[in-house]
Amino acid sequence: MFTGIVQATCEVTAIQKNDGFHTLEVAIPAALCEGLTTGASVANNGVCLTVTQIANDRVFFDVMEETLKLTNLSDLQTGSWVNIERSLTFGSEIGGHILSGHIHTTAEVVEVSDTDEHYDVRVKVEPSWMRYILYKGFVGINGCSLTVGKVDETSFWLHLIPETLKLTNLKAATVGSRINIEIDSQTQAIVDTVERVLAARFAGQ
């Protein structure tokens, strides 16, 4: 489990492309590697990946073909930067909201508004996912826990504060970029339950 509070942006130093999976080599700061072991879970752009090898400050992750299809990890190149968060430990402060590291879909950046007063990004997702994205609700964006801004049928706005831009790779998002989306699990459960109850009620009429 994760909190959606990104701990570092780290460089992808190598990508080995194998049949059915890619191996990512990521340079992670020593302080963030402290206590890290093979088999541990680490979120890369919000995707829960298992550590397969550690060599000094290089940490290796295998990304299976299905994950590559569903996320923007397939877009990574050597030199790309990923948002990194280690898994939640007992007693840790939860500053964001609980994320599983299981990405539901990707969204396309369709507009960026960067002024002296604000930094806003509008992203477009498939309409079937929009029923889970509610104004002032939570959503995981490349592993960042963010509050949803204005919503329409196919897109929504994100209002990014300077601290978020400094600590994450969202500052590099441009029109056409793909970002990973994890829907808030509680919102999804509530919406699905309400839809199921209403469907049953109308079916019984």
N, C-alpha and C positions, 0 to 999 in steps of 0.2 A: 504494500500500500504506500501511497505517496500523498503529499500535502499540496502539491502544485506551487510550492515555493522553490524556484530554481536556485540552486546553490552556486552554479558556475556555468559559463559558456566555454566549451572546450573544443579544440581543433581536432578534426578527423585527419590523422597523419597518414593513413593508408587504408585502402579497401582492397581486399582479396575477393575476387568473384569466382565462386565455385559453382558446380552444378547443384541447383536447388537452394543455395544460400550464399550470402555474402558474409565475410568477416571484416568487422570494423576495428580499426586500431585508433584509439582516442587518447590524446594527451590530457591526463587529468592531474591537477595540482596535488602535490604530496600531502597537503593537509586534508584533502578530500579522499585520498587513498588510505588514510590511516585506519587500520582495522578492516580494510576491504579484503575479502577472500574470494577465491573462485567459487562459483555457485551462488554468489550474492546477486541481488536484483538491483539494477540501476536504471532509472528512466533516461532515455535518450530522446529528446524532442517529445517527451511524454510517453514513449513506448517502453514498456517494461522488458528489459533485456537481461540475460544472465551472463555474468562474468565468466569467461572461459579460460583466461590467462592474464597474469599480471607480470609485467617486466619493467621494473623501476616505475617511471611515471606513465607508462603505456599500459592501457587496459584494453582487452580484446573482447568483442562480443560477436556471436553468430546471429545473423538475421535470416530467418527462414523465408522461403519464397512467398508464402501466404502473407507474411508481415510486410514484405516488400510491395506486394500488390495493394495492400490496404492503407499504407502510410507513405509519408514523404521521405522515408529513409532510402527509398530507391532513387531519390533525386540527389543524394549526397555525392560529393566528389572529394578527392583529396584536397584539403584546405578549407572545406566547409566547417561551419561551427554549429555545434549542437548544444541544446539546453540539457544540463545534467542535474539530476536529483537522486541522491541515494534513498533507499527505502526507509520508511518510517520505523523508528525504534520505540519501544515501550517507554513512556514518560516524556517523549518529545512534545514540544509545543506545536500545535496545529494552527498555523497562521493563515492557511488558505481554506481549501475544502478537500475532503477525501477523494483521491483519484486511484483507480486500479492499475493504470498503465496499459489498459486495453483500449486501443483507439477504435472509435466507431466509424469514422469517415474522414475524408480530407475536405478542406474548404479552399476556395480560390480567392486570393486578394483581388478585389475589383476596384478599390479606391483607397488612396492614402491622402489625408489632409494634414500637412505639416506646416504649422504657423508658429508665431512667437507665443501664442496663447494655448495651443493644444497640439496633440499628435493623435489623430484619429484614423482608424483603419476600418474599412467595410469589407466584409467577407461574405462570399456566396456559398451556400451548401445546397444539396439536393432537398427539394421541398419536403420529402418524407421525414427528414430529421428536424425540420423547423418547428414541429409541434412540441419538441422538447426544449427549445431555446426561447426563453421567456425574458422579457424586459426586467432588468435588475436581478435576474437569476445568475447562476454560476455556470461556467463552461471551462473545460481544459483546452488551452491553445498552445500547441507545442510544449505541453507539460506545465504551462503557467495557469494558475487559477485566476480567472479574470471575471469581472462583472459584465453582463451583457447590457449594451446600450439599446438604442432604438432598433426595432425589429420590423421587417416587412415579410412578405410571403416567401422570399427566397434568400434574404440576406440579413445581416445584423451588423451593428457598429460596435467597435471596441475603442475605449478612450484610455490611452496609455499614459501613465505618469512617467516623469523623467527617471525615477528609480527603476521601473520595469524596463525601460529602454536601455538603461545602463547595464543591467544585470542579465538580460536575455538577448536572444538573437532576433527578436521581433523588430528591432530597429532596421534590420536588413531586408525586411519584407517589402517587396515591390509589387506593382500590379502584375498579376499572372503567377505569383508565387503560390505554392501549395503549402498549407499548414495542417497539422494534425488536430483533430477534434475529438475530445472525449466528453460525452454528455454527462451531466450530473446524474448519478444513479438514483437519488431520491426523486428528482424531478421526473425521470423516466418512469419510475415505479408508480408515481401518483398519476401521471398522464395515462399510462397504460391501464391502470385500475379504473379510472373514471371512464375511459372509452369502453372498456369491457362491460362495466355496470350499465352504462347508457345503452350499449348495443343489446344487452340482454333485456333491458326494460322495454325498449322499442320492439324487440322481437316478440315479446309476450303480449303486446297490445293487439 
